[in-house]
Amino acid sequence: MELVLQVLALEPTTQVLGKEPIVSFAILLLVILVVPILFERLRLPGLVGLVFSGVVLGPSGWNLFQSDSLMINLLSEIGLVYLIFVAGLEIDLEQFRRRKGRSFGFGSFTFCIPLVIGTLIGRILGFGWNTSILIGSLFASYTLLAYPIISRLGVGNNEAVTITMGATIFTDVGAVLILGICVAVGHAKVFSFANLLTLSGWLTIYSVAVLVGFDWIGKAFFRRSGDDEGNKFLFVLLSVFLAAVGAQLIGVDKIVGAFLAGLAVNEAVGEGPVKEKVVFVGSVLFIPIFFVDLGLLIDLPAFVKSIATLKVTLLIIVGLIASKFIAALLAKLVYRYNWQEMLTMWSLSVPQVATTLAATLVGYRAGLLPPEVLNSVIVLMLVTSTLGPLITGRIAIGLTSSTVDELVPTTSSDLKAEEINIAFTIVVPIYNPQTQQYLIEMAALLARQVKGKIVPLAVATAAAHMDAPQLEASLQRSERLLSKATAQSRVLNVEAEPVLRIDDAFAEGISRVAREQKANLIVMGWGKRTGLRARLFGNVIDGVLWASHCPVAVTRLVESPKKIQRILVPIENLITPALQPVQFAQLLAEANQAQVTVLNVCDRRTSSSKIAAKRSHLSLLVSKLALANSPEIQIIAHENVAQAILQAARLYDLVVLPFIRNRTSPGGLAISDVTTQLARQLTCSIVMLGEPQRAQTVVMTTGVHSTTAAV
């Protein structure tokens, strides 16, 4: 202790902090935790706060951290690789295949035009051809930062949105490959076309080897790994860094390999818990540290004082925004989109985050990009990451979904026809005796209405030893719960077939029994685990939604379902697939002779004529469901969707919500979903209805359409 006091007495605090990596790491974790939350409260992207923190803590501010710190450099380097890998992993190959012709067309426009304009700006600023082409490639890519807004508005299936999403595969691949070639050419002592051809040949062979080889190995490994998510997670990480090492061996930068690895394992990983864990680990730790490190590199005094830097910044920002606008305008003219669709495409393609920042840092470290370009690109990121989502949120409202006319809802007559052959089966996992009664009541009401049956399910988890005392105690407890559930079912006059299952985990046991029983619906209670452990390892609801073959109703019931008389169904998206909660609510309402109200909240500035049009459109969609009793329809104009629903919900006994997936961008940013806020603040009973992860518009056996949803 005396030695510590002597050190603290003799050395300045900043030097002590510099010598203690644990202290630096603790400060970084505090920044990553607190700063994004504060900036999001100010309605600014969290990554803006991370970059700002780097400026404050670095040489331009308090000088607590240095950009040449070994620890920060290592973590930032991992974050750089992780960022570009997730960019490849998040590319939606299915969207590209669905509209590959037009995706390639718009991708060509939004890649080539910014590439040419960026190259011209580089030449105007006096840079050489290699640096100018690299600047042009920075303009070519974009990050789908506003996708959560598109998802929330329910216009993800609009053709203009679809091809904008699909075009990212072309723009990102092109930008990364140009970066690799520019850096390799910059490192070469003597440049010749022979060297360029050799490098291109090696790069082609390497790209094919990674894309084909890693894809094949990944699918084979995942098949043999079964449900072992830990090994799958490690395989994905190993793929990233092996590809990065391979890229360096052929003379290109490691981020080329990381991006190709993301594309290669994209289909093998798919949409599931493994992908969630991979993205989560990078988003909460390594990628935020990368953004903080970017802030450390900004020389704020020089940036403010230098007129030349301000000129570079202005040219880059104006050039990028103008070039993306021209590309979207060309797509409008060629594919005959309207102005609203064109502006949506433009706003989606403006944000420059993942690939752009990674390529900029690589070019800066390689000596190809001067500090003023680095500073300017960081400012460009801050401007576009704020401007793009803001414009998207204003413009995309009212876009039509391309799937509206493609989906024909099943009617109640179809339901009755199907019930003749197959009994409607509801699986009810039971674990908590205090909530069990309401769960069984809810399932019984639904089952009686469709003349089906319920399957009370108790899962006892076990390791390898079937004679373990813990397993025996769990089995006894499960048998008591099932006995009580069976008795409740008899009282409620509904058929019950209890099942006791021994399995490795609750989620797997539930989803497997549901499949074995050919279940049409799973009714679950609301778990309380939502913290860090749940994010990292997943909770039971997450696992069931990922694995289940049928829709899942997650309930939080504050009173007996038999007392429910007024049901509110908020509908954000005026598209047919979003109406599954309406059908679910109507089924429950018919069992209780209750009233269903369908609520849509529009912007306060919406004109009365548009509100009337929305009402007519929603009435038309609801009428297609052919419900026995038509629900009441309300349209409310309000500036805050969540607050409007919360105010309306005070008069209701139950609110039925859809699960809405928040697609997290590679920067770890997500726009909080309205459903999340409502679930936190509603005081009445709630049912959140989600479909299985792989199903998009699958028709349930009951004739109820599933809606795009996930936890």
C-alpha positions as a printed Julia matrix, in Angstrom:
711×3 Matrix{Float64}:
   0.0     0.0     0.0
   2.86    2.38    0.8
   4.42    1.69   -2.58
   1.13    2.59   -4.3
   0.89    5.82   -2.31
   4.45    6.7    -3.27
   3.73    6.12   -6.94
   0.56    8.21   -6.77
   2.42   10.95   -4.89
   5.34   11.09   -7.3
   3.58   10.74  -10.66
   0.8    12.78  -12.26
  -2.6    11.12  -12.45
  -2.59   10.95  -16.24
   0.71    9.03  -16.21
  -0.64    6.56  -13.65
  -3.73    6.03  -15.8
  -1.52    5.53  -18.82
   0.46    2.8   -17.08
  -2.58    0.9   -15.83
  -4.41   -0.89  -18.67
  -7.16   -2.01  -16.29
  -7.96    1.61  -15.42
  -8.06    2.56  -19.11
 -10.26   -0.41  -19.91
 -12.64    0.47  -17.07
 -12.95    4.04  -18.38
 -13.63    2.71  -21.89
 -16.39    0.44  -20.6
 -17.94    3.35  -18.7
 -17.88    5.5   -21.85
 -19.41    2.73  -23.98
 -22.17    2.2   -21.43
 -23.14    5.78  -20.59
 -22.34    8.05  -23.55
 -24.52    6.42  -26.28
 -27.51    6.48  -23.91
 -27.02   10.21  -23.26
 -26.69   11.04  -26.96
 -29.74    8.97  -27.9
 -31.7    10.98  -25.31
 -30.64   14.02  -27.35
 -31.96   12.23  -30.47
 -28.44   11.8   -31.86
 -26.9     8.48  -32.96
 -24.94    6.72  -30.22
 -21.85    6.46  -32.41
 -21.67   10.26  -32.53
 -21.26   10.18  -28.76
 -18.53    7.54  -28.99
 -16.51    9.57  -31.49
 -17.06   12.69  -29.38
 -15.8    10.77  -26.32
 -12.62    9.89  -28.19
 -12.04   13.57  -28.98
 -12.6    14.57  -25.33
 -10.46   11.79  -23.84
  -7.7    12.01  -26.46
  -4.87   14.43  -27.28
  -7.38   17.12  -28.34
  -9.07   17.01  -24.92
  -8.09   15.65  -21.51
  -5.23   13.56  -22.93
  -6.19   10.49  -20.87
  -5.73    8.17  -23.85
  -3.17    8.14  -26.64
  -3.89    6.82  -30.12
  -0.69    4.73  -29.96
  -1.76    2.86  -26.81
  -1.15   -0.87  -27.32
  -4.34   -1.92  -25.56
  -6.58    0.52  -27.42
  -4.89   -0.28  -30.72
  -5.47   -4.03  -30.24
  -9.12   -3.63  -29.25
  -9.69   -1.07  -32.02
  -8.07   -3.39  -34.57
 -10.4    -6.2   -33.53
 -13.3    -3.73  -33.69
 -12.26   -2.72  -37.23
 -12.19   -6.34  -38.39
 -15.44   -7.07  -36.56
 -17.17   -4.01  -38.05
 -16.43   -4.94  -41.64
 -17.2    -8.62  -40.96
 -20.65   -7.74  -39.58
 -21.2    -5.51  -42.63
 -20.77   -8.62  -44.79
 -22.79  -10.79  -42.43
 -25.74   -8.35  -42.41
 -26.05   -8.19  -46.2
 -29.42   -9.66  -47.12
 -28.6   -12.09  -49.94
 -32.26  -13.07  -50.23
 -33.26   -9.47  -50.98
 -30.54   -9.32  -53.65
 -31.72  -12.55  -55.27
 -35.35  -11.45  -55.17
 -34.69   -8.33  -57.25
 -31.18   -9.03  -58.49
 -31.65   -7.29  -61.84
 -32.8    -3.99  -60.42
 -30.57   -4.34  -57.34
 -27.59   -4.66  -59.66
 -28.84   -1.7   -61.7
 -29.26    0.65  -58.73
 -26.05   -0.74  -57.2
 -24.22    0.24  -60.41
 -25.67    3.78  -60.29
 -24.98    4.38  -56.59
 -21.49    2.86  -56.89
 -20.16    4.28  -60.15
 -21.5     7.84  -59.92
 -20.14    8.51  -56.38
 -16.89    6.74  -57.35
 -16.39    9.09  -60.3
 -17.42   12.23  -58.38
 -15.24   11.27  -55.39
 -12.27   10.64  -57.69
 -12.77   14.04  -59.34
 -12.92   15.71  -55.92
  -9.64   14.01  -55.01
  -8.0    15.32  -58.17
  -9.41   18.83  -57.58
  -7.82   18.77  -54.11
  -4.47   17.88  -55.66
  -4.18   14.22  -54.64
  -2.67   11.52  -56.86
  -4.74    9.04  -58.84
  -4.4     6.24  -56.28
  -5.56    8.42  -53.38
  -8.31   10.0   -55.48
  -9.71    6.6   -56.5
  -9.61    5.53  -52.86
 -11.6     8.66  -51.9
 -14.08    7.8   -54.65
 -14.47    4.26  -53.27
 -15.32    5.76  -49.87
 -18.31    7.46  -51.52
 -19.45    4.26  -53.24
 -20.69    2.2   -50.29
 -23.4     2.97  -47.73
 -24.83    1.63  -44.47
 -28.54    0.81  -44.02
 -28.7     2.83  -40.83
 -32.38    3.69  -41.28
 -33.54    0.08  -41.75
 -35.21   -0.04  -38.29
 -37.4     2.9   -39.38
 -38.33    1.07  -42.59
 -39.1    -2.08  -40.6
 -41.25   -0.18  -38.1
 -43.21    1.51  -40.88
 -43.83   -1.88  -42.52
 -42.55   -0.85  -45.97
 -39.6    -3.22  -46.13
 -41.25   -5.09  -49.02
 -41.6    -1.97  -51.18
 -39.63   -2.6   -54.36
 -37.58    0.6   -54.09
 -36.57   -0.31  -50.53
 -35.84   -3.91  -51.5
 -33.46   -3.02  -54.32
 -31.72   -0.44  -52.12
 -31.09   -3.17  -49.57
 -30.01   -5.65  -52.23
 -27.63   -3.16  -53.86
 -25.44   -3.09  -50.74
 -23.85   -6.39  -51.76
 -22.58   -4.77  -54.97
 -21.46   -1.47  -53.44
 -19.77   -3.0   -50.38
 -17.93   -5.7   -52.33
 -16.78   -3.18  -54.92
 -15.62   -0.64  -52.31
 -13.7    -3.25  -50.31
 -11.96   -4.71  -53.37
 -10.94   -1.24  -54.64
  -9.57   -0.48  -51.17
  -7.51   -3.69  -51.21
  -6.05   -2.88  -54.62
  -5.32    0.78  -53.74
  -3.53   -0.15  -50.51
  -1.52   -2.88  -52.25
  -0.54   -0.47  -55.05
   0.39    2.17  -52.47
   2.7    -0.28  -50.68
   4.39   -1.39  -53.9
   7.78    0.25  -54.44
   7.42    0.1   -58.21
   3.99    0.13  -59.8
   3.35   -1.67  -63.07
   0.37   -3.15  -64.82
   1.99   -6.56  -64.53
   2.0    -6.19  -60.73
  -1.61   -5.03  -60.83
  -2.65   -8.04  -62.94
  -0.81  -10.38  -60.59
  -2.48   -8.84  -57.56
  -5.9    -9.01  -59.26
  -5.33  -12.67  -60.07
  -4.38  -13.55  -56.51
  -7.3   -11.52  -55.18
  -9.73  -13.36  -57.49
  -8.41  -16.78  -56.44
  -8.49  -15.79  -52.77
 -12.04  -14.39  -53.01
 -13.37  -17.55  -54.67
 -11.58  -19.74  -52.1
 -13.07  -17.81  -49.18
 -16.59  -17.41  -50.58
 -16.91  -21.02  -51.76
 -14.68  -22.8   -49.25
 -15.86  -21.09  -46.07
 -19.48  -21.4   -47.17
 -19.13  -25.17  -47.75
 -17.1   -25.79  -44.59
 -19.46  -23.61  -42.54
 -22.6   -25.44  -43.63
 -20.95  -28.83  -43.04
 -19.68  -27.8   -39.59
 -23.05  -26.38  -38.56
 -24.8   -29.6   -39.61
 -22.43  -31.68  -37.5
 -22.5   -29.33  -34.5
 -26.22  -29.77  -33.89
 -27.39  -27.4   -31.15
 -23.92  -26.58  -29.8
 -24.05  -22.79  -30.2
 -20.7   -22.32  -28.47
 -18.78  -24.24  -31.14
 -20.69  -22.47  -33.91
 -19.83  -19.11  -32.38
 -16.13  -20.0   -32.17
 -16.16  -21.29  -35.76
 -17.52  -17.97  -37.0
 -14.85  -16.01  -35.12
 -12.13  -18.34  -36.4
 -13.38  -17.85  -39.96
 -13.12  -14.07  -39.61
  -9.55  -13.99  -38.43
  -8.34  -16.8   -40.72
  -9.72  -14.86  -43.68
  -8.06  -11.68  -42.4
  -4.7   -13.45  -42.12
  -5.14  -14.94  -45.6
  -5.79  -11.49  -47.06
  -2.58  -10.15  -45.57
  -0.62  -13.12  -46.98
  -1.59  -12.18  -50.56
  -0.77   -8.51  -49.95
  -4.19   -6.92  -49.38
  -5.62   -5.46  -46.2
  -7.19   -7.7   -43.56
 -10.6    -6.02  -43.79
 -10.98   -7.44  -47.32
 -10.74  -10.93  -45.82
 -13.08  -10.05  -42.94
 -15.73   -8.74  -45.32
 -15.5   -11.78  -47.6
 -15.72  -14.04  -44.52
 -18.95  -12.27  -43.54
 -20.39  -12.94  -46.99
 -19.14  -16.53  -46.96
 -20.73  -17.59  -43.67
 -23.83  -15.44  -44.24
 -26.07  -18.3   -45.34
 -24.5   -20.89  -43.03
 -25.16  -18.7   -39.97
 -28.58  -17.56  -41.18
 -30.96  -15.77  -38.84
 -30.59  -17.37  -35.44
 -29.08  -17.21  -31.96
 -25.53  -17.69  -33.26
 -25.76  -14.6   -35.46
 -27.33  -12.65  -32.6
 -24.41  -13.56  -30.32
 -21.78  -12.75  -32.95
 -23.3    -9.32  -33.62
 -23.93   -8.69  -29.92
 -20.33   -9.34  -28.82
 -18.99   -6.95  -31.45
 -21.68   -4.31  -30.93
 -21.29   -3.97  -27.17
 -17.48   -4.03  -26.94
 -15.12   -4.08  -29.91
 -16.98   -1.88  -32.43
 -17.67    0.93  -29.89
 -13.96    0.96  -28.95
 -13.18    1.36  -32.66
 -15.36    4.49  -32.77
 -13.7     5.86  -29.63
 -10.3     5.26  -31.24
 -11.47    7.22  -34.3
 -12.16   10.16  -32.0
  -8.62    9.9   -30.6
  -7.23   10.42  -34.12
  -9.09   13.7   -34.68
  -6.86   16.74  -34.32
  -9.56   19.19  -33.29
  -7.43   22.38  -33.03
  -5.91   21.8   -36.47
  -9.31   20.99  -37.93
 -10.87   24.2   -36.63
  -7.95   26.45  -37.57
  -7.24   25.04  -41.05
  -9.29   26.57  -43.85
  -7.98   23.85  -46.19
  -9.48   21.15  -43.98
 -12.83   22.94  -43.94
 -12.7    23.12  -47.75
 -11.99   19.36  -47.98
 -14.83   18.61  -45.55
 -17.33   20.74  -47.45
 -16.41   19.22  -50.81
 -16.64   15.66  -49.47
 -20.01   16.17  -47.76
 -21.61   18.0   -50.71
 -20.07   15.57  -53.23
 -21.35   12.49  -51.39
 -24.89   13.77  -50.87
 -25.16   15.06  -54.46
 -23.76   11.87  -56.02
 -26.18    9.65  -54.08
 -29.04   11.93  -55.12
 -28.07   11.67  -58.81
 -27.87    7.87  -58.52
 -31.35    7.68  -56.96
 -32.7    10.06  -59.62
 -31.34    7.84  -62.4
 -33.0     4.82  -60.78
 -36.28    6.77  -60.66
 -36.07    7.56  -64.37
 -35.03    4.07  -65.45
 -37.4     2.05  -63.22
 -40.26    4.62  -63.12
 -40.44    5.06  -59.36
 -42.34    7.99  -57.86
 -40.64   10.86  -56.03
 -41.37    9.42  -52.6
 -39.69    6.13  -53.5
 -36.77    7.96  -55.1
 -36.17   10.13  -52.01
 -36.41    7.05  -49.78
 -33.73    5.31  -51.87
 -31.57    8.43  -51.61
 -31.96    8.76  -47.84
 -31.21    5.05  -47.31
 -28.02    5.25  -49.39
 -26.66    8.43  -47.79
 -25.36    7.18  -44.37
 -21.64    6.38  -44.43
 -20.67    4.29  -41.41
 -19.38    0.73  -41.55
 -17.43    0.13  -44.76
 -16.61    3.82  -45.25
 -15.06    4.32  -41.81
 -13.17    1.03  -41.92
 -11.73    1.83  -45.36
 -10.84    5.37  -44.29
  -8.88    4.2   -41.26
  -7.05    1.57  -43.32
  -6.17    4.17  -45.97
  -4.99    6.6   -43.29
  -2.78    4.02  -41.58
  -1.38    3.0   -44.98
  -0.34    6.61  -45.61
  -2.67    7.04  -48.59
  -5.1     9.46  -46.91
  -3.87   12.61  -45.14
  -5.23   13.69  -41.71
  -7.56   16.3   -43.24
  -9.35   13.59  -45.27
  -9.64   11.39  -42.17
 -11.16   14.27  -40.19
 -13.48   15.14  -43.08
 -14.76   11.56  -43.46
 -15.48   11.38  -39.73
 -17.51   14.6   -40.01
 -19.2    13.1   -43.09
 -20.15   10.07  -40.99
 -21.61   12.27  -38.26
 -23.63   14.33  -40.76
 -24.95   11.46  -42.9
 -25.73    9.14  -39.96
 -27.98   11.88  -38.58
 -29.39   13.22  -41.86
 -30.18    9.89  -43.56
 -32.46    8.36  -40.89
 -34.1    11.75  -40.3
 -35.1    12.06  -43.97
 -36.15    8.4   -44.15
 -38.46    8.82  -41.16
 -40.19   11.76  -42.85
 -40.32   10.46  -46.43
 -40.99    6.72  -46.03
 -44.32    7.26  -44.22
 -47.03    6.25  -46.63
 -44.92    4.09  -48.94
 -46.93    1.13  -50.18
 -45.75   -2.43  -49.6
 -45.29   -4.59  -52.68
 -46.8    -7.58  -50.89
 -50.22   -6.11  -50.12
 -51.88   -7.43  -53.21
 -49.91  -10.67  -53.22
 -51.35  -11.97  -49.95
 -54.87  -13.28  -49.73
 -55.96  -13.86  -46.14
 -57.66  -17.06  -45.2
 -61.22  -16.73  -44.0
 -63.02  -18.28  -41.07
 -64.65  -20.75  -43.45
 -61.2   -22.06  -44.31
 -60.58  -22.44  -40.6
 -63.64  -24.62  -40.15
 -62.74  -26.76  -43.15
 -59.27  -27.39  -41.79
 -60.54  -28.13  -38.31
 -62.5   -31.1   -39.67
 -59.26  -32.92  -40.42
 -56.82  -31.57  -37.84
 -57.56  -30.57  -34.23
 -56.2   -27.14  -33.34
 -53.41  -27.73  -30.81
 -52.1   -25.16  -28.33
 -48.95  -25.96  -26.36
 -48.81  -24.22  -22.97
 -45.38  -24.37  -21.26
 -45.86  -24.12  -17.49
 -43.2   -23.33  -14.93
 -44.49  -20.64  -12.57
 -47.45  -21.8   -10.41
 -48.54  -18.17   -9.87
 -49.12  -17.5   -13.59
 -50.17  -20.99  -14.6
 -53.9   -20.49  -14.01
 -54.2   -17.48  -16.31
 -52.12  -19.18  -19.02
 -54.35  -22.26  -18.99
 -57.45  -20.03  -19.04
 -56.17  -18.11  -22.06
 -55.32  -21.31  -23.94
 -58.68  -22.87  -22.98
 -60.64  -19.87  -24.29
 -58.87  -20.09  -27.64
 -59.08  -23.89  -27.84
 -62.81  -23.96  -27.05
 -63.48  -21.36  -29.72
 -61.88  -23.52  -32.45
 -62.85  -26.89  -30.89
 -59.2   -27.75  -30.29
 -57.1   -29.08  -27.44
 -54.34  -27.81  -25.19
 -51.06  -29.53  -24.34
 -49.78  -28.44  -20.9
 -46.02  -28.91  -21.07
 -43.47  -29.13  -18.26
 -39.77  -29.32  -19.18
 -37.25  -30.77  -16.75
 -33.7   -29.88  -17.73
 -30.99  -32.5   -17.27
 -27.33  -33.03  -18.03
 -25.85  -36.45  -18.77
 -26.91  -38.27  -15.58
 -30.53  -39.37  -15.49
 -30.26  -40.34  -11.81
 -29.16  -36.91  -10.6
 -31.04  -35.7    -7.47
 -31.71  -32.34   -9.12
 -33.47  -34.05  -12.02
 -35.61  -36.13   -9.67
 -36.71  -33.0    -7.8
 -37.43  -31.24  -11.08
 -39.53  -34.17  -12.31
 -41.6   -34.23   -9.14
 -42.22  -30.49   -9.36
 -43.19  -30.79  -13.04
 -45.62  -33.62  -12.31
 -47.36  -31.49   -9.68
 -47.68  -28.59  -12.13
 -49.08  -30.87  -14.85
 -51.55  -32.45  -12.46
 -52.83  -29.01  -11.5
 -53.02  -27.94  -15.16
 -55.01  -31.05  -16.09
 -57.48  -30.39  -13.29
 -57.89  -26.77  -14.43
 -58.53  -27.94  -17.99
 -61.32  -30.27  -16.85
 -62.96  -27.42  -14.95
 -62.73  -25.24  -18.07
 -64.24  -28.05  -20.17
 -61.39  -28.35  -22.65
 -59.41  -31.41  -23.74
 -55.89  -31.54  -22.29
 -52.99  -33.89  -23.07
 -50.21  -33.12  -20.55
 -46.59  -33.78  -21.58
 -43.54  -34.08  -19.33
 -40.3   -33.59  -21.23
 -36.66  -34.12  -20.2
 -34.42  -31.96  -22.35
 -31.14  -30.05  -22.37
 -32.83  -26.65  -22.14
 -36.29  -25.15  -21.77
 -36.45  -23.45  -25.18
 -35.36  -26.54  -27.12
 -37.75  -28.74  -25.16
 -40.7   -26.44  -25.85
 -40.03  -26.09  -29.58
 -39.42  -29.83  -30.05
 -42.6   -30.85  -28.25
 -44.56  -28.25  -30.25
 -43.27  -29.82  -33.44
 -43.96  -33.37  -32.26
 -47.51  -32.42  -31.27
 -48.05  -30.55  -34.58
 -48.96  -27.48  -32.55
 -50.66  -24.51  -34.17
 -49.84  -22.06  -31.39
 -47.62  -21.77  -28.3
 -48.94  -19.68  -25.39
 -46.18  -18.65  -22.96
 -45.8   -16.5   -19.89
 -43.51  -13.49  -19.89
 -39.99  -14.2   -18.61
 -38.24  -11.59  -16.47
 -34.72  -12.12  -17.78
 -33.87   -9.15  -20.01
 -30.44   -8.0   -18.89
 -26.9    -8.64  -20.1
 -27.06  -12.38  -19.51
 -30.27  -12.64  -21.52
 -28.75  -10.61  -24.37
 -25.65  -12.81  -24.45
 -27.12  -16.26  -23.85
 -30.73  -15.62  -24.82
 -33.82  -16.23  -22.7
 -36.45  -18.9   -23.16
 -38.74  -16.71  -25.28
 -35.88  -15.81  -27.63
 -34.97  -19.47  -28.03
 -38.55  -20.57  -28.71
 -39.08  -17.84  -31.31
 -35.87  -18.78  -33.1
 -36.64  -22.49  -33.14
 -40.44  -22.82  -33.19
 -42.3   -23.84  -36.34
 -45.56  -22.14  -35.29
 -46.63  -18.71  -33.94
 -45.93  -17.86  -30.31
 -48.14  -15.73  -28.03
 -46.2   -14.28  -25.11
 -48.59  -13.12  -22.39
 -48.46  -10.86  -19.36
 -51.89  -11.24  -17.78
 -52.82   -9.04  -14.81
 -56.31  -10.52  -14.47
 -58.27  -13.56  -15.6
 -58.61  -13.72  -19.41
 -62.31  -14.52  -18.86
 -62.79  -10.93  -17.63
 -61.39   -9.32  -20.78
 -64.09   -7.26  -22.49
 -62.22   -4.55  -24.41
 -59.22   -5.43  -26.61
 -56.97   -2.87  -28.31
 -54.84   -3.84  -31.33
 -52.41   -1.06  -32.39
 -51.45   -1.45  -36.05
 -48.45    0.57  -37.24
 -48.25   -0.9   -40.72
 -51.27   -0.73  -43.02
 -50.35   -3.96  -44.8
 -52.07   -7.33  -44.81
 -49.37   -9.37  -42.99
 -49.58   -6.99  -40.0
 -53.15   -8.03  -39.29
 -52.46  -11.34  -37.55
 -52.88   -9.67  -34.11
 -56.35   -8.54  -35.25
 -57.37  -12.11  -36.04
 -55.93  -13.37  -32.76
 -57.77  -10.65  -30.82
 -61.03  -11.38  -32.65
 -60.77  -15.08  -31.82
 -60.37  -14.23  -28.14
 -63.14  -11.62  -28.33
 -65.63  -14.12  -29.75
 -64.91  -16.43  -26.81
 -65.65  -13.61  -24.32
 -68.21  -11.6   -26.33
 -65.68   -8.77  -26.16
 -65.11   -5.76  -28.43
 -61.94   -5.33  -30.53
 -60.61   -1.9   -31.51
 -57.98   -1.55  -34.24
 -55.89    1.6   -33.7
 -53.55    3.32  -36.14
 -51.53    6.38  -35.13
 -50.49    8.82  -37.85
 -48.43   11.99  -37.77
 -50.08   15.03  -36.18
 -49.56   17.01  -39.4
 -51.52   14.48  -41.47
 -54.4    16.17  -43.27
 -58.0    15.13  -42.68
 -58.23   13.78  -46.23
 -55.24   11.51  -45.67
 -56.68   10.34  -42.34
 -59.91    9.45  -44.14
 -57.91    7.59  -46.78
 -56.05    5.67  -44.08
 -59.35    4.76  -42.42
 -60.76    3.48  -45.71
 -57.58    1.52  -46.46
 -57.54   -0.08  -43.01
 -61.27   -0.9   -43.25
 -60.64   -2.58  -46.6
 -57.8    -4.67  -45.2
 -59.85   -5.73  -42.17
 -62.82   -6.61  -44.37
 -60.61   -9.04  -46.32
 -60.2   -11.05  -43.1
 -63.91  -11.99  -43.3
 -64.37  -11.77  -39.54
 -67.74  -12.63  -38.0
 -67.84   -9.34  -36.04
 -66.0    -6.42  -37.59
 -63.74   -4.59  -35.13
 -63.99   -0.87  -34.44
 -61.39    1.22  -36.32
 -59.76    4.33  -34.88
 -57.22    6.68  -36.49
 -55.43    9.09  -34.11
 -53.15   11.96  -35.15
 -50.33   12.32  -32.64
 -46.64   13.27  -32.69
 -45.64   10.29  -30.52
 -46.93    6.83  -31.49
 -46.1     5.18  -28.16
 -47.7     7.93  -26.07
 -50.86    7.87  -28.17
 -51.22    4.11  -27.7
 -50.5     4.38  -23.97
 -53.22    7.0   -23.56
 -55.74    4.96  -25.54
 -54.87    1.73  -23.68
 -56.16    3.14  -20.37
 -59.68    2.21  -21.43
 -58.86   -1.39  -22.39
 -58.33   -4.7   -20.6
 -55.88   -6.2   -23.11
 -53.46   -4.89  -25.73
 -52.3    -7.23  -28.5
 -48.93   -6.29  -30.01
 -46.74   -7.85  -32.69
 -43.12   -8.69  -32.09
 -41.1    -6.41  -34.34
 -37.52   -7.3   -35.22
 -35.01   -4.5   -34.79
 -32.3    -5.02  -37.37
 -29.12   -3.85  -35.67
 -26.74   -2.0   -37.94
 -23.06   -2.95  -38.03
 -22.26    0.02  -35.84
 -24.27   -1.48  -33.03
 -27.01    1.08  -33.48
 -30.71    0.3   -33.3
 -33.7     2.59  -33.18
 -35.8     1.48  -30.21
 -39.04   -0.11  -31.28
 -42.45    1.17  -30.22
 -43.37   -2.33  -29.05
 -40.49   -2.33  -26.59
 -41.6     0.95  -25.0
 -45.23   -0.14  -24.82
 -44.38   -3.46  -23.2
 -42.45   -1.57  -20.52
 -45.11    1.01  -19.7
 -48.51   -0.62  -20.26
 -50.3    -1.53  -17.02
 -53.06   -3.69  -18.5
 -52.71   -7.27  -19.79
 -50.53   -7.74  -22.87
 -50.22  -10.4   -25.55
 -47.23  -10.09  -27.87
 -47.67  -12.24  -30.95
 -44.67  -13.47  -32.88
 -44.16  -15.84  -35.76
 -41.35  -18.36  -36.18
 -38.12  -16.74  -37.35
 -37.93  -18.47  -40.72
 -41.57  -17.91  -41.65
 -42.42  -14.65  -43.32
 -45.97  -14.92  -44.59
 -46.81  -18.47  -43.62
 -50.49  -19.24  -43.16
 -51.28  -20.93  -39.86
 -53.49  -23.97  -39.74
 -56.16  -21.7   -38.29
 -56.09  -19.49  -41.32
 -54.32  -16.73  -39.4
 -51.47  -15.06  -41.28
 -48.17  -14.74  -39.49
 -46.6   -11.3   -39.31
 -42.91  -10.51  -39.55
 -41.78  -10.57  -35.95
 -39.09  -11.52  -33.44
 -37.91  -10.56  -29.98
